[in-house]
Amino acid sequence: MAGWRAAGLSQPQLRSLIRSGDLIRVRRAAYATKPAAEWAKASPERSHALLAVAAYTTLGADSVVSHHSAALIHGLDVYPAAPAVVTLTRPPTRRCNRPKSDGVAFHTAELPGAHVTTLFGVRVTTVPRTVVDIARASSFMSGVVTADCALRGNLSTNRAGLTDFTTKEALIAACDACGGWPGIRRARRAVDFSDPRAGSVLESCARVIFHEHGLDPPELQYTVTGADFRYSADFCWPGRRVIAEADGAMKYADPQRAVRQLERDQRLRDLGYKVVHFTWRDLFSNPDAVTARIRRAFAPLILD
């Protein structure tokens, strides 16, 4: 509100604009114009950007949007779902004694100029720094999910031409810049494991679970060809002639898609492949069973 008063609006004028809906409350002491609020409804990235602007406008303009909030604004995948707070990083010269305040979580860290960019008018950490921050502060699986997404360029902001694709080299450089920081060894491990060929959050999570259960690393998006047939498998162990497919909910919601899956699986079997399907629920409710099914598929066929 201080900004609006500084712009020359009196308290009665502000109350009138709020009653008319021309000013809309975003958070305590922070209001947006009606056009700005409508703009924010267009995408999750814009919506969170508006919340972030309101947060650092009221809590300190030297803050930078970071971690899960930066990931949301960049359009990066996050697992588990990002917390319903705005995450800000402040410089060490401005320490905060409380980790959260009114829907805002604070971090304190150095922010070199090369680690900060601007999207939707919001100062946010760059994609490489965002990946490293999430990987430092979260689980190995969480870091891999976000790193995989960043590498494959599956960013809504890339589709709008607002930011560059990142690379493994850029992620490694961001790790080097944060050397010795808490969680950096976990971040380096996630970056080293990351792979742009992982096509979804489910596939990234499956890669981690396969690794933790001791399966040999599969080929990702492996192309299988036959007569008048070409298919890209989510996971393949070519030497064992085994394919694993991560099935999202949409596959089962569309009967025609399910039929096509059965036909495709038969063609893969005709080419000598065994096919193992698993869903999100399978993977997380009983990962031992999923990996055991893949191991059984590794066993050679015994013919009578």
Backbone as numpy.savetxt, mean C-alpha at the origin, in Angstrom:
# Nx Ny Nz CAx CAy CAz Cx Cy Cz
-9.48 28.16 11.94 -10.29 29.37 11.94 -9.44 30.63 11.94
-8.26 30.54 12.55 -7.38 31.71 12.61 -7.03 32.20 11.21
-6.85 31.27 10.28 -6.53 31.65 8.92 -7.65 32.43 8.25
-8.89 31.99 8.50 -10.03 32.70 7.92 -10.16 34.09 8.53
-9.92 34.20 9.85 -9.99 35.52 10.49 -8.87 36.42 9.97
-7.68 35.81 9.74 -6.57 36.60 9.20 -6.87 37.10 7.80
-7.75 36.37 7.09 -8.13 36.78 5.73 -9.17 37.90 5.75
-9.62 38.31 6.96 -10.52 39.45 7.06 -11.96 39.11 7.40
-12.26 37.81 7.64 -13.63 37.43 7.97 -13.87 37.59 9.47
-14.99 38.21 9.80 -15.34 38.39 11.21 -15.96 37.10 11.76
-16.06 37.01 13.07 -16.66 35.82 13.69 -18.10 35.62 13.24
-18.94 36.68 13.20 -20.31 36.48 12.69 -20.34 36.01 11.24
-19.44 36.54 10.41 -19.39 36.09 9.01 -19.00 34.61 8.92
-18.04 34.19 9.75 -17.63 32.79 9.75 -18.78 31.90 10.17
-19.51 32.29 11.21 -20.66 31.48 11.67 -21.71 31.39 10.59
-21.92 32.48 9.87 -22.91 32.48 8.79 -22.50 31.54 7.66
-21.22 31.55 7.30 -20.73 30.67 6.23 -20.81 29.20 6.64
-20.61 28.93 7.92 -20.70 27.56 8.41 -22.16 27.09 8.38
-23.07 27.96 8.83 -24.50 27.60 8.82 -25.00 27.37 7.40
-24.50 28.15 6.44 -24.97 28.02 5.05 -24.34 26.83 4.33
-23.30 26.24 4.93 -22.63 25.11 4.28 -21.52 25.51 3.34
-21.22 26.82 3.30 -20.12 27.27 2.44 -18.76 26.97 3.06
-18.72 26.83 4.37 -17.54 26.35 5.06 -17.90 25.06 5.78
-17.07 24.04 5.64 -17.38 22.72 6.18 -16.25 22.30 7.13
-16.65 21.86 8.32 -15.67 21.48 9.33 -14.93 20.22 8.92
-13.61 20.26 8.94 -12.78 19.10 8.63 -12.27 18.47 9.92
-11.83 19.31 10.84 -11.40 18.88 12.17 -11.50 20.10 13.08
-11.24 19.93 14.33 -11.34 21.04 15.27 -10.52 22.23 14.80
-11.21 23.37 14.68 -10.60 24.65 14.29 -10.11 24.67 12.85
-10.56 23.72 12.03 -10.14 23.69 10.62 -11.36 23.48 9.74
-11.59 24.40 8.82 -12.74 24.35 7.92 -12.26 24.46 6.48
-12.99 23.81 5.59 -12.69 23.87 4.15 -13.86 24.52 3.43
-13.57 25.13 2.29 -14.66 25.67 1.48 -15.47 24.51 0.90
-16.68 24.79 0.51 -17.54 23.76 -0.08 -16.91 23.16 -1.33
-16.34 23.96 -2.26 -15.69 23.36 -3.43 -14.53 22.43 -3.05
-13.76 22.81 -2.02 -12.65 21.96 -1.59 -13.17 20.64 -1.04
-14.26 20.71 -0.28 -14.84 19.48 0.28 -15.39 18.59 -0.82
-16.00 19.19 -1.85 -16.50 18.40 -2.98 -15.35 17.79 -3.77
-14.27 18.56 -3.95 -13.07 18.05 -4.63 -12.54 16.82 -3.92
-12.55 16.85 -2.59 -11.98 15.76 -1.80 -12.78 14.47 -1.92
-14.05 14.56 -2.28 -14.90 13.37 -2.39 -14.56 12.52 -3.61
-13.76 13.05 -4.51 -13.50 12.37 -5.78 -12.66 11.11 -5.62
-11.85 11.00 -4.57 -10.99 9.82 -4.41 -10.53 9.72 -2.96
-10.15 8.52 -2.52 -9.59 8.38 -1.17 -8.32 9.21 -0.98
-7.52 9.33 -2.06 -6.29 10.11 -1.97 -6.61 11.58 -1.65
-7.57 12.15 -2.37 -7.94 13.55 -2.13 -8.56 13.73 -0.75
-9.40 12.77 -0.36 -10.06 12.87 0.93 -9.05 12.91 2.06
-8.05 12.03 1.99 -7.05 12.03 3.06 -6.15 13.24 2.96
-5.91 13.72 1.75 -5.10 14.93 1.60 -5.76 16.12 2.30
-7.09 16.23 2.20 -7.79 17.32 2.87 -7.67 17.19 4.38
-7.81 15.98 4.90 -7.63 15.77 6.34 -6.21 16.14 6.77
-5.23 15.79 5.93 -3.84 16.07 6.26 -3.58 17.57 6.29
-4.11 18.30 5.31 -3.94 19.76 5.28 -4.51 20.37 6.55
-5.69 19.91 6.93 -6.33 20.44 8.15 -5.49 20.13 9.38
-4.87 18.94 9.40 -4.07 18.54 10.57 -2.83 19.40 10.71
-2.04 19.50 9.61 -0.79 20.24 9.83 -1.01 21.75 9.79
-2.13 22.22 9.28 -2.43 23.64 9.38 -2.66 24.05 10.82
-3.31 23.18 11.59 -3.60 23.51 12.98 -2.52 23.06 13.95
-1.65 22.12 13.52 -0.66 21.56 14.45 0.78 21.91 14.11
0.99 22.66 13.04 2.36 23.08 12.73 2.74 22.86 11.30
3.01 23.93 10.58 3.30 23.83 9.15 4.67 23.21 8.87
5.49 23.02 9.92 6.78 22.37 9.70 6.64 20.86 9.66
5.43 20.34 9.87 5.19 18.91 9.81 5.07 18.45 8.36
5.34 17.18 8.14 5.20 16.57 6.82 4.35 15.31 6.97
3.41 15.12 6.08 2.56 13.93 6.11 3.41 12.72 5.75
3.31 11.65 6.55 4.23 10.54 6.39 3.54 9.20 6.67
4.34 8.13 6.61 3.90 6.78 6.96 2.61 6.41 6.22
1.61 5.88 6.95 0.39 5.40 6.30 -0.38 6.52 5.61
-0.35 7.72 6.18 -1.05 8.83 5.53 -0.42 9.18 4.19
0.91 9.21 4.13 1.58 9.47 2.86 1.27 8.37 1.86
1.22 7.13 2.34 0.90 6.01 1.45 -0.49 6.18 0.86
-1.46 6.58 1.68 -2.82 6.79 1.17 -2.86 7.88 0.10
-2.13 8.95 0.33 -2.14 10.06 -0.62 -1.43 9.67 -1.91
-0.36 8.90 -1.81 0.33 8.41 -3.01 -0.46 7.33 -3.73
-1.44 6.72 -3.07 -2.18 5.63 -3.67 -1.51 4.29 -3.51
-0.62 4.16 -2.53 0.09 2.91 -2.29 -0.77 1.93 -1.51
-0.58 0.63 -1.80 -1.25 -0.40 -1.01 -0.69 -0.41 0.40
-1.59 -0.63 1.36 -1.20 -0.73 2.77 -1.89 -1.94 3.37
-1.14 -2.75 4.11 -1.72 -3.89 4.82 -1.09 -3.99 6.20
-1.94 -4.12 7.26 -3.41 -4.06 7.27 -3.88 -2.66 6.86
-5.19 -2.49 6.81 -5.74 -1.20 6.41 -5.15 -0.08 7.27
-4.93 1.05 6.64 -4.31 2.18 7.34 -5.19 2.63 8.50
-4.59 3.00 9.63 -5.37 3.49 10.77 -6.10 4.77 10.41
-7.21 5.01 11.07 -8.05 6.17 10.75 -7.52 7.43 11.42
-6.25 7.71 11.19 -5.62 8.92 11.72 -4.73 9.51 10.64
-4.40 10.77 10.81 -3.40 11.41 9.96 -2.05 11.26 10.65
-1.05 10.83 9.89 0.29 10.62 10.44 1.22 11.73 9.97
1.83 12.41 10.93 2.73 13.52 10.63 4.11 13.23 11.20
5.14 13.65 10.49 6.50 13.60 11.00 6.99 15.02 11.22
7.53 15.24 12.42 8.08 16.55 12.76 9.60 16.45 12.86
10.30 17.55 12.63 11.77 17.53 12.78 12.16 17.34 14.24
13.34 16.81 14.50 13.78 16.58 15.88 13.79 17.83 16.75
13.90 19.00 16.12 13.90 20.24 16.89 12.54 20.57 17.47
11.51 19.80 17.05 10.16 20.07 17.55 9.54 18.77 18.04
10.07 18.25 19.09 9.59 16.99 19.65 8.20 17.18 20.24
7.45 16.08 20.19 6.10 16.07 20.76 6.05 15.00 21.84
5.51 15.34 22.99 5.48 14.41 24.11 4.34 13.40 24.02
3.45 13.55 23.07 2.32 12.64 22.97 2.29 12.01 21.59
2.06 10.67 21.51 2.10 10.00 20.22 0.88 10.26 19.35
-0.24 10.67 19.97 -1.47 10.92 19.21 -2.19 12.14 19.79
-2.94 12.80 18.94 -3.72 13.94 19.40 -4.87 14.19 18.44
-6.09 13.96 18.90 -7.28 14.31 18.12 -7.19 13.79 16.68
-6.98 12.47 16.53 -6.94 11.88 15.21 -5.64 12.07 14.45
-4.59 12.46 15.15 -3.29 12.65 14.51 -2.24 11.86 15.28
-1.39 11.11 14.55 -0.26 10.40 15.15 1.02 11.11 14.73
1.93 11.30 15.69 3.16 12.04 15.43 4.38 11.12 15.41
5.33 11.44 14.53 6.65 10.84 14.54 7.66 11.97 14.54
8.84 11.67 15.02 9.92 12.65 15.01 11.10 12.05 14.28
11.56 12.71 13.23 12.67 12.18 12.44 13.22 13.27 11.52
14.45 13.05 11.07 15.03 13.95 10.07 14.29 13.80 8.75
14.10 14.90 8.05 13.43 14.88 6.75 14.25 15.69 5.75
15.24 15.05 5.11 16.01 15.76 4.08 15.07 16.25 2.97
15.46 17.32 2.33 14.62 17.87 1.26 14.30 16.86 0.19
15.23 15.94 -0.09 15.00 14.94 -1.13 13.96 13.91 -0.73
13.57 13.88 0.54 12.58 12.92 1.02 11.19 13.53 1.12
11.03 14.76 0.64 9.74 15.45 0.75 9.30 15.92 -0.63
8.01 15.73 -0.92 7.43 16.21 -2.17 6.07 16.82 -1.86
5.39 17.29 -2.88 4.07 17.90 -2.69 3.08 17.24 -3.63
1.97 16.77 -3.08 0.86 16.21 -3.86 -0.44 16.81 -3.37
-1.30 17.21 -4.29 -2.58 17.82 -3.94 -2.39 19.00 -2.99
-1.27 19.69 -3.11 -1.00 20.82 -2.24 -0.55 20.44 -0.84
-0.23 19.16 -0.62 0.15 18.67 0.70 1.63 18.27 0.68
2.38 18.66 1.69 3.76 18.22 1.82 3.76 16.81 2.39
4.27 15.86 1.60 4.28 14.45 1.99 5.67 13.88 1.76
5.96 12.79 2.46 7.21 12.09 2.17 7.12 11.46 0.79
8.26 11.36 0.12 8.31 10.75 -1.20 7.93 9.27 -1.12
7.68 8.66 -2.27 7.34 7.24 -2.28 8.43 6.38 -1.63
9.72 6.55 -2.01 10.74 5.71 -1.36 10.80 5.90 0.15
10.75 7.15 0.62 10.81 7.39 2.07 9.56 6.83 2.75
8.41 6.95 2.10 7.17 6.42 2.67 7.27 4.91 2.83
7.76 4.23 1.80 7.92 2.77 1.88 8.83 2.40 3.04
9.96 3.09 3.15 10.93 2.76 4.20 10.35 3.05 5.59
9.62 4.15 5.74 9.02 4.47 7.04 8.01 3.40 7.45
7.17 2.97 6.50 6.19 1.93 6.82 6.90 0.62 7.15
7.92 0.28 6.37 8.65 -0.97 6.62 9.39 -0.92 7.96
9.87 0.26 8.36 10.55 0.37 9.65 9.58 0.22 10.81
8.37 0.77 10.65 7.44 0.88 11.76 6.43 -0.26 11.82
6.40 -1.12 10.80 5.37 -2.15 10.72 6.02 -3.53 10.61
5.20 -4.53 10.32 5.70 -5.89 10.17 6.41 -6.06 8.83
7.15 -7.15 8.72 7.81 -7.48 7.45 6.79 -7.58 6.34
5.65 -8.23 6.60 4.62 -8.38 5.57 4.09 -7.01 5.13
3.85 -6.12 6.09 3.35 -4.79 5.74 4.33 -4.05 4.85
5.61 -4.14 5.20 6.63 -3.48 4.38 6.69 -4.03 2.98
6.58 -5.35 2.85 6.63 -5.98 1.52 5.43 -5.56 0.68
4.24 -5.53 1.27 3.04 -5.14 0.52 3.21 -3.75 -0.08
3.67 -2.79 0.72 3.80 -1.42 0.23 4.97 -1.30 -0.75
6.06 -2.00 -0.47 7.22 -1.94 -1.39 6.88 -2.56 -2.74
6.20 -3.71 -2.75 5.81 -4.34 -4.00 4.96 -3.38 -4.84
3.99 -2.75 -4.18 3.10 -1.83 -4.89 3.88 -0.66 -5.47
4.79 -0.10 -4.67 5.58 1.04 -5.14 6.42 0.68 -6.35
6.98 -0.51 -6.35 7.85 -0.93 -7.46 7.07 -1.20 -8.73
5.86 -1.76 -8.60 5.12 -2.04 -9.83 4.43 -0.80 -10.37
4.53 0.32 -9.64 3.97 1.56 -10.15 2.47 1.60 -10.12
1.85 0.83 -9.22 0.39 0.80 -9.15 -0.11 1.94 -8.29
0.23 3.16 -8.74 -0.12 4.34 -7.97 -1.15 5.17 -8.72
-2.19 5.56 -8.02 -3.20 6.40 -8.67 -2.56 7.71 -9.11
-1.59 8.22 -8.34 -0.95 9.47 -8.70 -0.09 9.31 -9.95
0.49 8.11 -10.14 1.20 7.88 -11.40 0.24 7.95 -12.57
-0.95 7.36 -12.39 -1.91 7.38 -13.49 -2.33 8.80 -13.83
-2.27 9.69 -12.83 -2.60 11.09 -13.09 -1.37 11.89 -13.50
-0.21 11.22 -13.54 1.01 11.89 -13.95 1.59 12.84 -12.92
1.28 12.62 -11.64 1.71 13.56 -10.62 3.02 13.19 -9.93
3.48 11.97 -10.09 4.72 11.56 -9.43 5.41 10.49 -10.24
6.65 10.22 -9.94 7.43 9.25 -10.70 7.27 7.84 -10.12
7.51 6.86 -10.97 7.62 5.50 -10.48 8.87 5.41 -9.62
8.86 4.51 -8.65 10.07 4.32 -7.87 10.79 3.07 -8.34
12.00 2.89 -7.85 12.84 1.77 -8.26 13.44 1.12 -7.02
13.96 -0.10 -7.20 14.64 -0.77 -6.09 15.83 0.07 -5.63
16.53 0.69 -6.57 17.69 1.51 -6.21 17.27 2.70 -5.35
16.12 3.30 -5.66 15.64 4.43 -4.86 15.26 3.99 -3.45
14.68 2.80 -3.34 14.32 2.28 -2.02 15.57 2.00 -1.20
16.58 1.42 -1.84 17.84 1.13 -1.14 18.49 2.44 -0.69
18.46 3.46 -1.55 19.04 4.75 -1.19 18.31 5.37 0.00
16.99 5.22 0.04 16.22 5.74 1.18 16.59 5.00 2.46
16.80 3.69 2.36 17.25 2.91 3.52 18.62 3.41 3.99
19.53 3.65 3.04 20.87 4.13 3.38 20.81 5.47 4.10
19.88 6.33 3.67 19.75 7.65 4.29 19.21 7.56 5.71
18.53 6.46 6.01 17.96 6.25 7.35 18.77 5.22 8.13
20.01 5.01 7.76 20.84 3.99 8.39 20.98 4.21 9.89
20.85 3.12 10.65 20.96 3.21 12.10 19.68 3.59 12.80
18.62 3.90 12.05 17.35 4.27 12.67 16.62 3.03 13.17
15.71 3.19 14.13 14.92 2.04 14.59 14.18 1.37 13.43
14.26 0.05 13.36 13.53 -0.71 12.36 14.17 -0.76 10.99
15.37 -0.16 10.82 15.94 -0.08 9.47 16.36 -1.45 8.95
16.76 -2.37 9.82 17.12 -3.71 9.35 15.90 -4.41 8.76
14.75 -4.25 9.41 13.51 -4.83 8.88 13.15 -4.18 7.55
13.36 -2.87 7.45 13.06 -2.18 6.19 13.96 -2.68 5.07
15.25 -2.84 5.35 16.16 -3.34 4.32 15.74 -4.74 3.87
15.32 -5.56 4.81 14.89 -6.92 4.47 13.66 -6.88 3.57
12.70 -6.01 3.89 11.49 -5.89 3.06 11.82 -5.38 1.67
12.70 -4.39 1.58 13.10 -3.85 0.29 13.81 -4.91 -0.54
14.71 -5.65 0.10 15.44 -6.70 -0.62 14.48 -7.76 -1.15
13.43 -8.06 -0.39 12.47 -9.11 -0.77 11.45 -8.62 -1.79
11.28 -7.32 -1.91 10.20 -6.75 -2.74 10.38 -7.11 -4.21
9.25 -7.17 -4.90 9.26 -7.60 -6.30 8.09 -6.94 -7.03
8.35 -6.19 -8.10 7.26 -5.50 -8.81 6.30 -6.44 -9.50
6.65 -7.73 -9.65 5.77 -8.66 -10.35 4.62 -9.14 -9.48
4.67 -8.89 -8.18 3.53 -9.23 -7.32 2.36 -8.33 -7.70
1.24 -8.95 -8.10 0.17 -8.18 -8.72 -0.91 -7.63 -7.81
-0.85 -7.94 -6.52 -1.91 -7.50 -5.61 -1.45 -7.65 -4.17
-2.23 -7.09 -3.25 -1.92 -7.26 -1.83 -1.92 -8.74 -1.46
-2.90 -9.48 -1.96 -2.99 -10.91 -1.66 -1.74 -11.65 -2.14
-1.28 -11.33 -3.33 -0.09 -12.00 -3.85 1.16 -11.63 -3.03
1.25 -10.37 -2.61 2.40 -9.97 -1.78 2.38 -10.71 -0.45
1.21 -10.79 0.17 1.10 -11.51 1.44 1.43 -12.99 1.26
0.97 -13.57 0.16 1.25 -14.99 -0.10 2.74 -15.21 -0.25
3.45 -14.31 -0.93 4.90 -14.45 -1.08 5.57 -14.54 0.28
5.15 -13.67 1.20 5.75 -13.67 2.53 5.46 -14.98 3.26
4.22 -15.44 3.18 3.86 -16.67 3.87 4.58 -17.87 3.26
4.69 -17.93 1.94 5.46 -19.01 1.31 6.90 -19.00 1.83
7.48 -17.81 1.89 8.87 -17.68 2.35 9.00 -18.13 3.81
8.07 -17.69 4.66 8.15 -18.02 6.08 7.90 -19.50 6.35
7.21 -20.16 5.42 6.95 -21.59 5.57 7.97 -22.45 4.81
9.01 -21.82 4.31 10.11 -22.57 3.74 9.92 -23.09 2.34
8.93 -22.58 1.59 8.77 -23.00 0.20 9.86 -22.36 -0.66
10.28 -23.08 -1.69 11.22 -22.49 -2.64 10.58 -21.25 -3.27
11.37 -20.22 -3.57 10.80 -19.01 -4.19 10.15 -19.35 -5.53
8.91 -18.95 -5.74 8.26 -19.21 -7.03 8.61 -18.13 -8.06
8.39 -18.46 -9.31 8.41 -17.44 -10.35 7.07 -16.70 -10.29
7.11 -15.38 -10.46 5.90 -14.58 -10.40 5.46 -14.20 -11.81
4.14 -14.24 -12.03 3.56 -13.90 -13.34 4.26 -14.72 -14.43
4.36 -15.99 -14.21 5.05 -16.90 -15.12 4.14 -17.23 -16.31
4.66 -17.07 -17.51 3.86 -17.29 -18.71 3.92 -18.75 -19.14
2.74 -19.35 -19.21 2.59 -20.73 -19.68 1.96 -20.67 -21.07
2.56 -21.35 -22.02 2.03 -21.33 -23.38 1.76 -22.75 -23.87
0.76 -22.85 -24.71 0.43 -24.10 -25.38 -0.15 -23.78 -26.73
-0.68 -24.75 -27.40 -1.31 -24.51 -28.69 -2.53 -23.61 -28.49
-2.49 -22.42 -29.08 -3.58 -21.46 -28.97 -3.89 -21.13 -27.51
-2.87 -21.12 -26.66 -3.10 -20.88 -25.24 -1.90 -20.15 -24.66
-2.20 -19.11 -23.90 -1.15 -18.34 -23.23 -1.73 -17.82 -21.93
-1.03 -18.07 -20.82 -1.58 -17.68 -19.53 -0.45 -17.23 -18.61
-0.69 -16.16 -17.83 0.27 -15.68 -16.85 -0.18 -16.14 -15.46
0.57 -17.05 -14.87 0.23 -17.62 -13.57 0.76 -16.73 -12.45
-0.03 -16.59 -11.37 0.41 -15.78 -10.23 1.74 -16.29 -9.69
1.82 -17.60 -9.44 3.02 -18.23 -8.89 3.27 -19.54 -9.65
4.51 -19.79 -9.96 4.83 -21.04 -10.65 6.20 -21.55 -10.21
6.27 -22.86 -10.03 7.53 -23.55 -9.81 7.74 -24.40 -11.08
8.35 -23.83 -12.12 8.41 -24.50 -13.43 9.04 -25.88 -13.37
10.11 -26.03 -12.59 10.77 -27.33 -12.52 9.90 -28.41 -11.91
8.93 -28.01 -11.11 8.02 -28.98 -10.47 6.67 -29.05 -11.18
6.49 -28.18 -12.18 5.23 -28.13 -12.94 4.05 -27.88 -12.02
4.22 -26.90 -11.10 3.17 -26.55 -10.14 2.87 -25.06 -10.25
1.58 -24.75 -10.26 1.10 -23.36 -10.31 0.23 -23.12 -9.09
0.36 -21.95 -8.49 -0.53 -21.53 -7.40 -1.20 -20.23 -7.81
-2.50 -20.15 -7.57 -3.28 -19.00 -7.97 -3.94 -18.36 -6.74
-3.74 -17.04 -6.58 -4.37 -16.28 -5.51 -5.71 -15.76 -6.02
-6.78 -16.28 -5.47 -8.12 -15.97 -5.97 -8.79 -14.90 -5.12
-9.06 -13.74 -5.71 -9.80 -12.70 -5.03 -11.29 -13.00 -5.03
-12.03 -12.25 -4.24 -13.47 -12.49 -4.10 -14.21 -12.30 -5.42
-13.74 -11.40 -6.28 -14.43 -11.13 -7.54 -14.48 -12.36 -8.43
-13.49 -13.22 -8.32 -13.45 -14.42 -9.17 -14.65 -15.31 -8.90
-15.08 -15.34 -7.65 -16.19 -16.23 -7.29 -17.54 -15.52 -7.38
-17.52 -14.20 -7.47 -18.77 -13.45 -7.60 -19.29 -13.48 -9.03
-18.44 -13.80 -9.99 -18.80 -13.80 -11.40 -18.83 -15.25 -11.90
-20.04 -15.84 -12.12 -20.14 -17.24 -12.55 -19.39 -17.51 -13.85
-19.44 -16.58 -14.80 -18.75 -16.77 -16.06 -17.23 -16.83 -15.87
-16.76 -16.02 -14.95 -15.33 -16.03 -14.67 -14.92 -17.35 -14.03
-15.79 -17.89 -13.17 -15.50 -19.18 -12.55 -15.45 -20.29 -13.58
-16.34 -20.23 -14.57 -16.33 -21.24 -15.63 -15.05 -21.14 -16.44
-14.65 -19.92 -16.76 -13.41 -19.73 -17.52 -12.21 -20.26 -16.74
-12.27 -20.09 -15.41 -11.19 -20.61 -14.58 -11.09 -22.13 -14.68
-12.23 -22.82 -14.63 -12.23 -24.27 -14.74 -11.66 -24.72 -16.09
-12.07 -24.03 -17.15 -11.57 -24.37 -18.48 -10.06 -24.15 -18.57
-9.60 -23.03 -17.99 -8.17 -22.72 -18.04 -7.37 -23.75 -17.24
-7.88 -24.10 -16.06 -7.18 -25.08 -15.23 -7.03 -26.41 -15.96
-8.06 -26.79 -16.71 -7.99 -28.05 -17.44 -6.91 -27.99 -18.52
-6.81 -26.84 -19.17 -5.78 -26.70 -20.20 -4.39 -26.73 -19.59
-4.25 -26.14 -18.38 -2.95 -26.18 -17.70 -2.61 -27.62 -17.30
-3.61 -28.36 -16.85 -3.37 -29.77 -16.50 -3.01 -30.59 -17.74
-3.64 -30.26 -18.85 -3.30 -30.97 -20.09 -1.84 -30.73 -20.49
-1.29 -29.60 -20.05 0.10 -29.29 -20.33 1.04 -29.87 -19.26
0.45 -30.58 -18.29 1.27 -31.24 -17.29 1.46 -30.49 -15.99
0.68 -29.42 -15.78 0.80 -28.64 -14.56 -0.24 -29.07 -13.52
0.14 -29.02 -12.26 -0.82 -29.12 -11.16 -1.15 -27.69 -10.73
-2.41 -27.46 -10.40 -2.86 -26.11 -10.07 -3.45 -26.10 -8.66
-2.95 -25.20 -7.82 -3.45 -25.05 -6.45 -4.04 -23.65 -6.32
-5.30 -23.59 -5.91 -5.97 -22.30 -5.70 -6.08 -22.01 -4.20
-5.98 -20.73 -3.85 -6.23 -20.34 -2.47 -6.84 -18.94 -2.46
-7.61 -18.68 -1.42 -8.26 -17.38 -1.26 -7.60 -16.62 -0.10
-8.02 -15.38 0.06 -7.55 -14.58 1.19 -7.85 -15.30 2.50
-9.08 -15.81 2.61 -9.46 -16.50 3.84 -8.60 -17.75 4.06
-8.36 -18.52 3.02 -7.49 -19.70 3.14 -6.12 -19.32 3.68
-5.56 -18.28 3.08 -4.18 -17.91 3.38 -4.00 -17.48 4.83
-4.99 -16.74 5.34 -4.80 -16.18 6.68 -5.47 -17.01 7.78
-6.45 -17.82 7.44 -7.06 -18.67 8.47 -6.25 -19.93 8.70
-5.60 -20.43 7.64 -4.83 -21.67 7.79 -3.68 -21.70 6.78
-2.67 -20.86 6.98 -1.55 -20.83 6.03 -0.81 -22.17 5.95
-0.79 -22.93 7.05 -0.13 -24.24 7.02 -0.80 -25.15 6.00
-2.13 -25.09 5.93 -2.86 -25.95 4.99 -2.56 -25.55 3.55
-2.48 -24.24 3.28 -2.19 -23.78 1.92 -0.81 -24.24 1.48
0.19 -24.03 2.33 1.54 -24.42 1.95 1.68 -25.95 1.88
0.92 -26.66 2.71 0.96 -28.13 2.65 0.38 -28.62 1.32
-0.68 -27.97 0.83 -1.26 -28.36 -0.46 -0.25 -28.15 -1.58
0.51 -27.05 -1.50 1.52 -26.79 -2.53 2.63 -27.84 -2.45
3.03 -28.19 -1.25 4.07 -29.22 -1.11 3.60 -30.57 -1.65
2.33 -30.90 -1.40 1.81 -32.17 -1.95 1.82 -32.13 -3.47
1.55 -30.96 -4.03 1.57 -30.83 -5.50 3.00 -30.99 -6.03
4.00 -30.67 -5.21 5.39 -30.84 -5.64 5.74 -32.32 -5.85
5.06 -33.18 -5.11 5.39 -34.62 -5.20 5.11 -35.11 -6.61
5.99 -35.95 -7.18 5.78 -36.45 -8.54 4.58 -37.38 -8.61
3.92 -37.36 -9.75 2.79 -38.27 -9.97 3.29 -39.71 -10.01
2.55 -40.56 -9.37 2.87 -42.00 -9.41 1.82 -42.68 -10.27
2.26 -43.20 -11.38 1.33 -43.83 -12.32 1.32 -45.33 -12.13
0.15 -45.93 -12.18 0.03 -47.40 -12.07 0.56 -48.06 -13.34
